[in-house]
Amino acid sequence: MQVEPDLISRESLQLQLEQVESDFNRSAGIPPACYADAGLLALERRAVFQQGWVALGFTDRWRNAGDYAAMDIGGVPLIAVCNRQGQLKAFANSCRHRGSALLGGSGNCSKIKCPFHWWTYDLDGRLKVYPRMENALDFDPADYGLVEFPVVCSHGLAFTSFAQTPPDFGRWLGDFGERHAQWRLEDMVVTRLREFEVACNWKTFIEVFNEYYHLPSVHPDSINWLYPEPDPVDEVRGAYTTQFGATDGAAALLFEHQDQALPVAAGLRDRFRQGTRYTWIYPNLTFAASQDSLWMYQAFPLAADRCHVVQTIAFPSASVALQDFGQRALHYYDRIDAALAEDLPFLEQQQRGLNSRFARPGRFGALEPSVGKFAYWYARQLLADLDAS
């Protein structure tokens, strides 16, 4: 996808970012160049991905010793791996010998072995094997373990930080726990995980998941019928936004499969027993916690106009234990896939427009409050970095 170079000057970028206000009803949108300018990607990686906490995903993804996933998070190649004590670790995906990437994709390993010169590390990142280093004077393998990043596991999710001094995690997540307590995220079991690339900016991918505005135009015959007017966006403390909406059926099933609905999750009370909470944990994880299931997306920038997406689908453990769960779950996967397939062409079309040097910031409609909340947080991150540089 062709992107015009030099879409915006530093002065114009700062001016446009300053027009993004906390009240989404008054605010301009994020500068379009932030979705398309390759030169801004380095600023975004530093200001947005490397100053706070970033979600790795559900801890359930790393159930057994040696379970690992190699990720690129805002330009930082990383390995998340479960050690032999059941602790999740995060390491730079860079060999301490000459820097080779160590692992790719995901799977299970008993050790972390560099394919280039066979330096080998245990699951705690300690260097254990280092062939033909007998000539190296004053070489102590204890000094050459993998670079490690902090990991915090909370509410069933894992987070890491690349900041030299990470912000206080409790303040970063704020009141997230109490807002989501009824959904018991820590009880969710991951049953499906897909990874793919999309020809759009990572922010646009997550934005469409957090607004009701596009439902009649993009999903008129598939899922639009499910969603009446949602509640107002919640006022929260922390680096996230969330909005609940009642639904006219099980939100994760198409109309013709409503009879396959799984039981309502234990713990949900009153109106939360039929509806969905859409949540965006900044910068790049979003999920829908419904009455019987949860589907989640993480979008990682590969370029200004391309992202790597991880889709996770999870269910309460009691539902997974049902005898017919496997067959019923297939209908949930069908619904998620159907909505995604409808979204993707529109996202790629949106990206083509954003790539123009003549694109200008827009405004937020009544059904886009979470997108507006993120825009303000994002703009403040970039402005703080620009002011410091």
C-alpha positions in Angstrom: 0.0 0.0 0.0 1.5 3.3 -1.1 1.9 6.0 1.6 2.8 9.6 0.7 6.0 10.7 2.5 6.3 13.6 4.9 2.6 13.9 5.6 3.0 16.5 8.4 5.6 18.8 9.9 6.5 18.7 13.6 4.8 22.1 14.2 1.6 21.0 12.4 1.6 17.7 14.3 1.8 19.5 17.7 -0.9 22.0 16.7 -3.3 19.2 15.6 -2.6 17.0 18.7 -3.4 20.0 20.9 -6.9 20.1 19.3 -7.6 16.6 20.7 -9.6 17.4 23.9 -10.8 15.3 26.9 -14.4 15.9 26.0 -14.9 13.9 22.8 -18.0 16.0 22.0 -15.7 19.0 21.5 -12.6 17.3 20.3 -10.9 16.9 17.0 -9.7 13.5 15.9 -6.2 12.2 15.9 -4.2 13.7 13.1 -4.5 11.5 10.0 -0.8 11.5 9.6 -0.6 9.4 12.8 -2.2 6.6 10.8 -0.1 6.9 7.7 3.2 8.7 8.1 6.1 6.2 8.3 8.2 8.9 9.9 5.9 9.1 12.9 6.1 5.4 13.7 9.4 5.8 15.6 7.8 8.6 17.7 4.7 6.5 18.3 6.7 3.4 19.3 8.6 5.4 21.9 5.8 7.5 23.3 2.9 5.0 23.2 4.5 1.5 23.5 7.7 2.1 25.5 6.6 4.5 28.3 4.0 2.5 30.2 2.6 -1.0 30.4 1.6 -3.1 27.4 -0.7 -6.2 27.6 0.8 -9.5 26.5 -2.5 -11.3 26.5 -4.4 -13.8 28.6 -2.1 -15.6 31.0 -4.0 -18.8 30.0 -2.0 -18.7 26.8 1.0 -19.8 28.8 -0.3 -22.8 30.7 2.7 -25.1 30.8 6.4 -24.8 31.3 8.0 -23.9 28.0 4.9 -22.4 26.4 6.1 -19.3 24.6 5.1 -16.6 22.1 7.5 -14.4 20.1 6.0 -10.9 19.6 7.1 -7.6 18.2 5.6 -5.0 20.5 6.0 -1.5 19.2 9.4 -2.3 17.6 10.7 -4.4 20.5 11.1 -8.1 19.6 10.1 -10.1 22.7 9.7 -13.6 24.0 7.0 -14.4 26.6 7.7 -17.8 28.1 6.4 -19.8 31.1 9.3 -21.0 33.3 9.4 -24.3 35.2 7.9 -22.7 38.3 4.8 -21.6 36.3 5.9 -17.9 36.2 5.5 -15.9 33.0 8.8 -14.3 31.9 9.5 -11.7 29.2 12.8 -11.4 27.5 14.3 -9.4 24.6 14.3 -11.7 21.6 17.9 -11.0 21.0 20.8 -13.4 21.6 23.5 -12.0 23.9 26.2 -13.2 21.5 25.6 -11.3 18.3 22.0 -10.3 18.5 20.2 -12.9 16.5 16.5 -13.4 17.0 16.1 -16.6 19.1 12.5 -17.8 18.6 9.6 -17.1 16.2 5.9 -17.8 16.3 4.6 -19.7 19.3 4.8 -23.2 20.7 6.6 -25.0 23.5 10.3 -25.3 24.2 12.5 -26.9 26.8 15.2 -24.3 26.3 15.8 -21.1 24.3 18.5 -22.0 21.7 20.0 -19.5 19.2 19.9 -21.0 15.7 23.0 -19.1 14.6 25.8 -20.1 17.0 23.9 -22.3 19.5 24.1 -20.2 22.5 21.4 -21.6 24.7 19.4 -20.2 27.6 17.2 -21.8 30.2 13.5 -20.7 30.7 14.7 -18.1 33.2 17.0 -16.5 30.6 20.2 -17.7 32.1 23.0 -18.6 29.6 23.8 -22.3 29.9 25.5 -23.3 26.6 28.1 -21.2 24.8 30.3 -23.2 22.4 34.0 -22.4 21.8 34.2 -19.5 24.2 37.4 -20.8 25.9 39.5 -18.1 24.4 37.3 -15.2 25.8 39.2 -13.6 28.7 37.2 -12.8 31.8 34.1 -14.2 30.2 31.4 -15.0 32.9 28.2 -16.6 31.4 26.3 -15.2 34.4 26.8 -11.7 32.8 25.2 -12.8 29.5 21.7 -13.8 30.4 18.8 -12.6 28.3 17.6 -9.0 28.8 14.5 -9.3 31.0 11.4 -7.1 31.2 9.1 -6.9 34.2 5.9 -8.9 34.0 2.7 -8.3 36.1 -0.2 -10.7 35.9 -3.6 -9.2 37.0 -7.2 -10.2 36.3 -6.2 -13.0 34.1 -4.1 -10.8 31.8 -0.3 -10.3 31.6 1.5 -7.0 31.1 5.1 -5.9 30.5 6.9 -2.6 30.3 10.0 -1.4 28.5 10.2 1.8 30.5 13.4 2.3 32.5 11.2 3.1 35.4 7.8 1.7 34.8 4.8 3.6 36.1 3.0 2.3 39.1 0.9 -0.6 37.8 -1.9 -0.1 40.2 -2.4 3.4 39.0 -2.0 2.4 35.4 -4.9 0.0 35.5 -6.8 2.1 38.0 -10.3 0.8 38.7 -10.3 -1.8 35.9 -10.6 -4.6 38.4 -13.8 -3.4 40.0 -15.4 -2.5 36.6 -14.8 -6.0 35.3 -15.2 -8.1 38.5 -18.5 -9.7 37.5 -16.9 -11.2 34.3 -14.2 -13.1 36.3 -11.6 -12.7 33.6 -9.2 -14.8 35.6 -11.5 -17.8 35.0 -11.5 -17.5 31.2 -10.0 -20.4 29.2 -8.5 -19.6 25.8 -10.0 -22.0 23.2 -8.9 -20.4 20.0 -6.1 -18.1 18.9 -5.4 -16.8 15.4 -2.7 -14.4 14.1 -2.9 -12.5 10.8 -1.9 -9.3 9.1 -4.2 -6.4 8.0 -3.4 -3.6 5.6 -4.4 -0.9 8.0 -2.9 1.1 10.9 -3.1 -0.7 14.2 -5.2 2.1 15.8 -8.0 1.9 13.1 -8.3 -1.9 13.7 -8.9 -1.4 17.4 -11.1 1.7 16.9 -13.7 -0.1 14.8 -14.1 -2.7 17.6 -15.0 0.1 20.1 -17.7 2.0 18.3 -21.3 1.2 17.4 -21.4 3.8 14.6 -20.4 1.4 11.8 -22.9 -1.4 12.6 -25.7 -0.4 10.2 -23.4 0.2 7.3 -20.9 -2.5 7.7 -22.9 -5.3 9.4 -26.5 -4.7 8.3 -27.5 -8.3 7.9 -25.1 -10.1 10.3 -24.9 -8.5 13.8 -26.5 -5.1 13.6 -29.8 -6.5 14.9 -28.1 -7.5 18.1 -27.2 -4.0 19.3 -29.7 -1.4 20.6 -28.3 1.9 21.8 -25.5 1.3 24.3 -24.9 2.9 27.7 -22.8 6.1 27.9 -19.1 5.4 28.1 -17.9 4.8 31.7 -15.9 7.4 33.5 -12.9 5.5 34.7 -9.5 5.8 36.4 -6.7 4.2 34.5 -5.3 3.8 31.0 -8.4 2.2 29.5 -11.9 2.9 28.3 -15.0 0.8 28.6 -18.7 0.9 27.5 -21.5 -1.6 28.2 -24.4 -2.3 26.0 -27.4 -4.6 26.3 -28.0 -7.0 23.4 -31.1 -8.5 21.9 -29.6 -12.0 22.0 -26.3 -13.7 22.7 -23.9 -11.2 21.2 -21.3 -13.8 20.1 -23.8 -15.8 18.0 -25.5 -15.1 14.7 -29.3 -15.0 14.5 -29.6 -18.5 13.1 -27.4 -20.0 15.9 -29.0 -18.4 19.0 -30.2 -21.8 20.1 -26.6 -22.8 20.6 -26.0 -20.2 23.3 -23.9 -21.4 26.3 -24.9 -20.8 29.9 -24.7 -17.3 31.3 -21.4 -16.9 33.2 -21.5 -17.4 36.9 -21.1 -14.1 38.7 -23.0 -11.9 36.3 -26.0 -10.1 37.8 -29.0 -8.1 36.7 -28.7 -6.5 33.3 -25.1 -7.7 32.8 -26.6 -11.1 32.2 -27.5 -10.1 28.7 -25.1 -7.7 27.1 -21.5 -7.0 26.3 -18.8 -4.8 27.8 -16.4 -3.4 25.2 -13.1 -2.5 26.8 -9.9 -1.0 25.3 -6.8 -1.3 27.5 -4.3 1.2 26.1 -2.5 1.1 23.9 -3.4 -2.0 21.8 -5.6 -4.6 23.5 -9.3 -4.6 23.3 -12.0 -7.2 24.2 -15.7 -7.8 24.3 -16.8 -9.5 27.6 -20.2 -10.9 26.9 -22.7 -12.9 29.0 -21.2 -16.3 27.9 -17.9 -15.6 26.2 -15.1 -13.2 25.5 -13.3 -12.3 22.3 -10.2 -10.2 22.2 -7.9 -8.5 19.7 -4.3 -7.2 20.0 -3.0 -5.1 17.1 0.8 -4.5 16.8 2.2 -2.0 14.3 4.3 -3.5 11.5 4.3 -0.3 9.5 2.2 2.9 9.5 -0.3 1.2 7.2 0.0 -2.4 8.3 -0.5 -4.3 11.6 -0.2 -7.8 13.0 -3.3 -8.9 14.8 -3.8 -11.6 17.5 -7.4 -12.8 17.9 -8.2 -14.7 21.2 -11.5 -16.3 22.0 -12.2 -17.5 25.5 -15.0 -19.0 27.6 -15.7 -19.5 31.3 -14.1 -22.7 32.6 -17.5 -24.2 33.5 -18.7 -23.8 29.9 -15.5 -25.4 28.5 -16.2 -28.4 30.7 -19.6 -29.1 29.1 -19.8 -32.3 27.1 -21.0 -30.5 23.9 -18.8 -27.4 24.3 -16.6 -28.1 21.2 -19.6 -28.3 18.8 -21.3 -25.2 20.3 -18.1 -23.2 20.3 -17.9 -23.6 16.5 -20.9 -21.3 16.2 -19.2 -18.7 18.3 -16.1 -18.8 16.0 -18.4 -18.5 13.0 -19.9 -15.3 14.3 -16.6 -13.7 15.2 -15.1 -14.6 11.8 -18.2 -13.3 9.9 -18.0 -9.8 11.6 -14.2 -9.6 11.0 -14.6 -10.5 7.4 -17.0 -7.6 7.0 -14.8 -5.2 8.8 -11.5 -5.8 6.9 -12.4 -4.3 3.5 -13.7 -1.1 5.1 -10.5 -0.8 7.2 -8.3 -1.2 4.2 -10.5 1.4 2.3 -10.2 3.8 5.3 -6.4 3.4 5.2 -6.3 4.3 1.5 -8.0 7.6 2.4 -5.8 8.2 5.5 -2.7 7.8 3.3 -3.4 11.1 1.5 -1.6 14.3 2.5 -5.0 16.0 2.1 -6.6 14.0 4.9 -7.7 16.2 7.8 -8.8 15.5 11.4 -12.5 14.8 11.9 -14.9 14.8 14.8 -16.4 12.1 17.0 -20.1 11.0 16.7 -22.4 10.0 19.5 -21.6 6.3 19.1 -17.8 6.8 19.2 -17.0 7.9 22.8 -14.4 5.2 23.5 -12.5 6.2 20.3 -12.6 9.7 21.5 -11.3 8.7 25.0 -8.4 6.9 23.4 -7.6 9.8 21.1 -7.1 12.1 24.1 -4.8 9.6 25.9 -2.8 9.0 22.7 -2.4 12.7 21.9 -1.2 13.4 25.4 1.4 10.6 25.1 2.8 12.0 21.9 2.7 15.6 23.1 4.6 14.7 26.3 7.3 13.0 24.2 7.6 15.9 21.8 7.9 18.4 24.7 10.7 16.3 26.2 12.7 16.0 23.0 
